[in-house]
Amino acid sequence: MSTTTAVAPLTTADAETLVSAARAAAEAAGATVSVTVLDAGGHLLAFRRDDRAVLISGETSTRKAYTALQLNAPTADLVDLVKPDGPFHSLPTALDRPLLFIAGGIPVHRDGRLIGAIGIGGGAPEQDHSFATTALEQLA
């Protein structure tokens, strides 16, 4: 007989914590960003675009979160895999999905289980990744 332990899902309160922490990190760095938080099913839990953030950052933050969720990996770790000489170079065009292989998306885990993802767009890719990492530290 196997026993499974239920893992609490990512809640709206968790999502709001992530958005607030990411925005605070971006503000401290002088960046204007969009932040997207998705649950384990890929459904939107929270979204916020700074007034001065470029409009496309809303789309990029959502696609980064979706990519991190679907592949259960930070998008920063996937960039080289989809370059022309990378093993998954055709992945971005092979699937009819809103994938984006730019740093700034990170899966969210609880007790070793994937429960959602955060994506940030608007800063430099390395900044977006850093803001997402900082936000995740607030969920501990």
C-alpha positions as CSV (number, residue, x, y, z in Angstrom):
1,M,0.0,0.0,0.0
2,S,1.4,3.3,-1.0
3,T,0.9,6.5,1.0
4,T,1.0,9.9,-0.5
5,T,1.3,13.1,1.4
6,A,-0.8,16.0,0.1
7,V,1.2,19.1,-0.7
8,A,-0.5,22.4,-0.2
9,P,-1.1,24.1,-3.5
10,L,0.2,27.6,-4.3
11,T,-2.4,29.9,-2.9
12,T,-3.5,33.4,-3.8
13,A,-1.7,34.6,-0.7
14,D,1.5,32.9,-1.8
15,A,1.1,34.5,-5.2
16,E,0.7,38.0,-3.7
17,T,3.7,37.4,-1.5
18,L,5.7,36.5,-4.6
19,V,4.5,39.5,-6.6
20,S,5.2,41.9,-3.7
21,A,8.7,40.5,-3.1
22,A,9.6,40.5,-6.8
23,R,8.4,44.1,-7.3
24,A,10.3,45.3,-4.2
25,A,13.5,43.6,-5.6
26,A,13.0,45.3,-9.0
27,E,12.2,48.6,-7.4
28,A,15.4,48.5,-5.4
29,A,17.3,47.8,-8.6
30,G,15.6,50.7,-10.4
31,A,13.8,48.3,-12.8
32,T,10.2,48.3,-13.9
33,V,8.8,44.9,-14.5
34,S,5.8,42.7,-14.9
35,V,5.3,39.7,-12.6
36,T,3.2,36.6,-13.4
37,V,2.4,33.7,-11.0
38,L,0.8,30.5,-12.3
39,D,-0.5,27.6,-10.3
40,A,0.5,24.0,-11.0
41,G,-2.1,23.7,-13.8
42,G,-0.8,26.8,-15.6
43,H,-3.6,29.0,-14.5
44,L,-3.0,32.7,-13.6
45,L,-2.9,33.3,-9.8
46,A,-1.5,36.8,-9.9
47,F,-0.2,39.4,-12.3
48,R,1.1,42.9,-11.9
49,R,2.7,45.2,-14.4
50,D,4.4,48.4,-13.1
51,D,2.9,51.5,-14.7
52,R,6.2,52.3,-16.5
53,A,7.1,48.8,-17.5
54,V,7.2,48.1,-21.3
55,L,4.0,46.6,-22.5
56,I,5.5,43.5,-23.8
57,S,6.9,42.6,-20.4
58,G,3.4,41.4,-19.5
59,E,3.5,38.8,-22.2
60,T,7.2,37.9,-21.6
61,S,6.6,37.4,-17.8
62,T,3.7,35.1,-18.5
63,R,5.5,33.1,-21.1
64,K,8.6,32.7,-18.9
65,A,6.4,31.4,-16.0
66,Y,4.6,29.0,-18.4
67,T,7.9,27.7,-19.7
68,A,9.4,27.2,-16.3
69,L,6.3,25.4,-15.2
70,Q,6.0,23.1,-18.2
71,L,9.7,22.1,-18.2
72,N,10.1,22.3,-14.4
73,A,13.3,24.3,-14.7
74,P,14.4,27.9,-14.5
75,T,14.3,29.4,-17.9
76,A,17.9,30.7,-17.3
77,D,19.0,27.0,-17.4
78,L,17.3,26.4,-20.7
79,V,18.6,29.2,-22.9
80,D,21.7,27.3,-24.2
81,L,19.6,24.2,-25.0
82,V,17.5,26.0,-27.6
83,K,20.3,27.8,-29.4
84,P,20.9,26.7,-33.0
85,D,23.5,24.2,-31.9
86,G,21.6,23.1,-28.8
87,P,20.0,19.7,-28.4
88,F,16.5,21.3,-28.2
89,H,16.9,24.0,-30.8
90,S,13.6,23.2,-32.5
91,L,11.5,23.1,-29.3
92,P,10.4,26.7,-29.4
93,T,8.8,26.3,-32.8
94,A,7.9,22.6,-32.6
95,L,5.1,23.0,-30.1
96,D,2.1,25.3,-30.3
97,R,2.7,26.6,-26.8
98,P,3.7,30.1,-25.5
99,L,7.3,29.1,-24.5
100,L,10.0,31.7,-24.0
101,F,13.6,30.7,-23.3
102,I,14.8,33.9,-21.7
103,A,16.0,34.1,-18.0
104,G,13.3,35.2,-15.6
105,G,11.0,32.2,-15.1
106,I,11.4,29.8,-12.2
107,P,9.3,26.9,-11.1
108,V,7.9,27.0,-7.5
109,H,8.2,23.8,-5.4
110,R,6.8,22.9,-2.0
111,D,8.1,19.7,-0.3
112,G,9.8,18.7,-3.5
113,R,6.6,19.0,-5.6
114,L,6.0,21.4,-8.4
115,I,3.2,23.7,-7.4
116,G,3.5,26.6,-9.8
117,A,5.9,29.1,-11.4
118,I,6.8,32.8,-11.3
119,G,7.9,34.8,-14.4
120,I,9.3,38.3,-14.5
121,G,9.8,40.4,-17.6
122,G,11.0,44.0,-18.1
123,G,14.5,44.0,-16.8
124,A,17.6,42.5,-18.3
125,P,17.2,38.7,-18.3
126,E,19.7,38.2,-15.4
127,Q,17.9,40.9,-13.4
128,D,14.5,39.2,-14.0
129,H,16.0,35.9,-12.8
130,S,17.4,37.5,-9.7
131,F,14.1,39.2,-8.9
132,A,12.3,35.8,-9.2
133,T,14.9,34.1,-7.0
134,T,14.6,36.8,-4.4
135,A,10.8,36.5,-4.4
136,L,11.0,32.7,-4.0
137,E,13.0,33.2,-0.8
138,Q,10.0,34.9,0.8
139,L,7.9,31.7,0.5
140,A,10.1,29.6,2.8
